């Protein structure tokens, strides 16, 4: 928690809901993706357990901080990042539109563990985009 607070630059606490606190996302078939969304909580710490070694194989994070809408992920301002197994990042996930590009061929896997955090002053809210990912 101390590391997350230091990187975030503000007080950070665990989310109340244990179901949302830790989420395991696994992509394992060609075409698997994680669609455009923002998260319900301010911060996500994402740990890569498995990921394609070659960026050409997909599984890349496409993101845009302070996005006005999810459609802005298709703009030239959005960024793309490649990660390997063992990598991690902390994302301001409630205001950053983000998605994962599709895996491009069979035999690839992308497995991440997502830890959700909030702040003492953040007001709880549900974003429809995050809910749609899991229904």
Order of alpha helices (4+ residues) and beta strands (2+ residues): alpha-beta-alpha-beta-beta-beta-beta-beta-beta-beta-beta-alpha
